[in-house]
Amino acid sequence: MSATSRPFLTATWRNLAILNYEAPASLLTPMVPVGTELDDWNGTTLVSMVGFQFLDTRVRGISIPFHRDFDEVNLRFYVRRRAAEGWRRGVVFVREIVPRTAVSFIARWLYHENYITLPMRRTVSLGEHGNPRGQVEYGWRWRGVQQRLCVESVGGPEPLVEGALEEFITEHYWGYTRRRDGRTAEYRVEHPRWMVRPVAGAELECDAERFYGPGFGAVLGARPHSALLAEGSEVAVYPGGALDE
């Protein structure tokens, strides 16, 4: 992939509510794309439920009517791949939810991602000066049942701490997917380091066992390992390509 290639998609990601859960490596290993390996946080394998706002979305610089601003909720885990310059740390998505059918279609077709289109809603209420508490909630409806993830923040945005969990979770700049032909697709995501807000509480309500597959009910039904609220930034997603094997 050329480092100077033009981004396929640009947008601003805001208010990333991230809930992290411990998961057995045996649950994730069958989903690890060829050429990558599981990445862990100090020996702990994590999956993350992430809800965020997609704003000012443009494909090849073009804004598509009614598809500029929308929400996404995804479940992801962490992998890495040895490249010429060293380790490339990336994510693999188990499933991604958006409210726009065209977004799902493009992501499945070009990036081989497991997108689904569902009705969604969002509530963002962040504390301002003198009111340090805030709440960000993303919801979706599946098979007639409302599901949600929510975080409660207790302060203003702070810079990432070198070597901290928040850095590990947010500083992954590659996406990996298993293509229909069995090969691995790789694409690059570019953004600056994010500020994060301290989180005092987090909740997740979803039918994880049926929606994500066997084993995920126990993982996502447990108490979160950790949670954070990232401010987000402008992002650029570059065209993907198959790994040479």
N, C-alpha and C positions, 0 to 999 in steps of 0.2 A: 504494500500500500504506500503510495507516495505521501510524504510528509507535507507536501505543498498542495495536495488535492483540495478542491473546493468543498466546503461543507454541503452535505445533502440537505440538512435541516438545521435551522437556527431557531432558538426560542429563549424565553426566560423561565426558569424553574423557580417557584417561590413556595415558602412555607412547607418544607419537607418534614412531615411527621414520620419518624422512623422508630419502630418497635423491633428490638432484636431478641431472638430466642435461641437457646441452645438446641442443637439438633445432632443426632447420631450420624457419624460419617457414613454409616451403612445405608441410611435413608437417601443421602444425596449422591453417593458414588455412581449409581446407575444413570444419573442425569448429567454427569460431568462430561463435557465435550472432549472428543479425542484431541490430544495434543496439549491439554491443560490438566491441572491437578487441583484438588481442594486447597484453599487458602484458609488459615485459621488465625484466631486472635489468641496469642499466648497459649496455644494448645486446645482452645475451645472452638468448635465448629459452630458457626452462627448462620441463621437465616434471618432476613429482615422483611417486615411488612412496611411498605413505604407508600404514603399518600402525599400528593403534591399538586400544585397548579402549573399547568402548561400555559404560558402567556405569550402573545405576539409570535405565534408559530408561523414559520415561513419555510417553504420547500423550494430550494434553489433560489432563494430570495423573493419568492412570490407568496403573497398572503392569499390563502384560500378562504372565500367567504364562509362564515359560520363554523370555521375550523381553526380560528386563531387562538381562542381561549377555551380551555377545557381542563378537566381534572383527570388524574390517573392514580390508580392504586395497584401496586405490584408486590409480589413475593419473590425475593431473590436470595441467592447465596453467592459465596465468594470463591473465586478460582485465581490461579496465576499460570503464566506461561513463560518459559525461558526463551528470550529473544536475544539477538546479537548485542543489544545495549544493556541486557540484564533482564530482571523479572518484569513482566507486564502483569499488573494486578487488575483483575476484571471481575465482572459479575455475570451470572447466569440467571435468567428469569424463569421461574416456574410457571407463572401466569400473570398476565397484565390486563387490567380492566380500564376501559375508557368509555365515554358515552357517545362516541362518534364512530359510525360504521366505516367511513372512509379511512379514518386513522387506523382502525384494526386491519383493514384490507391491505393498506400500504405496508404496515409493519410486518404482517405475515408474508407478503409477497416479496418484499425487498430484503428484509432482515431475518426472516424465518422465525419470528418471535410468536409466542403463544398468546395472542391477544383475544379478548372477548369484549363484546359491546353490551353494556348494561346501563340502566338508568342510574344516575349518580347525583349526589348533593354534597354541599360543603358549607362549613361554618368556620370563619376565621375571626377571632376576637383577641387581639394581642394587646397586652398592657402597655400603656404609654407612660409618660413622666408621672411619677407619684403613684402609679398603679402597676406594680411589677408582675401581676398575675395575668395569664392569658390562656386561651384554649383554641386548638385547631382540631377540627373533626372532618373526616371524609366518610361518606356513606354510599352504599350501593345496594340495589335490590336484585336478588337472585331467587328464582322460583317463588316469587311472591313474598319473600321474607327480607326485611330490611337488615343490613349488616353494616358494621361501622368500625373505624379505628379512630382513636382520640388521644391527644396528649395535652397536658396542662403545663404551661411554662411558668417559671417563677423569677424571671429576671430578663434583662436586656441581652442583646447579642454579644458574644465574646469570641475572641479568636481561638482557632484550634490550638491545642497543646501538642507539641511534638511528642510522638510516641503514644498518645492517648487513644482510647477506644474510638472516640469521635473521629479522630484522624483516619484510623483504619477503615471505618465504615464509609466515610465520605470520599476518601482519596483513592478511588478505583476508577481508572480512566479508559477501560476497555470493556467491550461487551462480547460475549461468546455464545453462539447458538449452534445447535446441531441441525444441519441442513437435511432436507428430505432425502438426499443421496447418501447420508451418513457422514459426510465430511463436516468439518467445523468452519463456521464463518466467524470472522473477527472484524470488529469495527471500533473506531476510536471516538471517545467523547471528551470534549475540551471545555474546561471551566476553571475559574480561579478558585483558590481555597475559600471555603465557606465559613461564615460566622455561625455560631450555634448558641441557642438559648438553653439554660438549665431547665430540666423537666422534673416536676414533682410527682406526676402521676400519669399513667397510661392505661388505656382500655382497648380491648379488641373483642368484637362480637361477630363471629362468622362460623359458617358450617364448613370448617376447614377439611374435615375428613372426606366429605363428598366433593367439595369444590377443588381441592388441591390434590387429593389422592390419599391412599392408605398410609398411615403413619403421621400425617400432618395434623390430624386432630389432637393427638397427644402433645405434639411439639407446640402448636399454637394455642392449646388450651392451658398450658402451664403459665406460671408467672413470668413476665418478660425478664430476660437477663439484664436489659438496659433499654433506655429510650432517649431520644434527643429530638430537638427541633432545629433544623438547619434553615438559615435565611434564604439560601439559594442565590442564583445569579443568572446572567446570560450564559447560554451553553451553545455548543456547536457539535453536531453529530455528523461524522464523516462516512462516506460510502464504505460498505463492507466488502470483504473478499474472502475466499476460501484459503485456509492454511495449506501450505505446500506440505505434502506427506510423502 
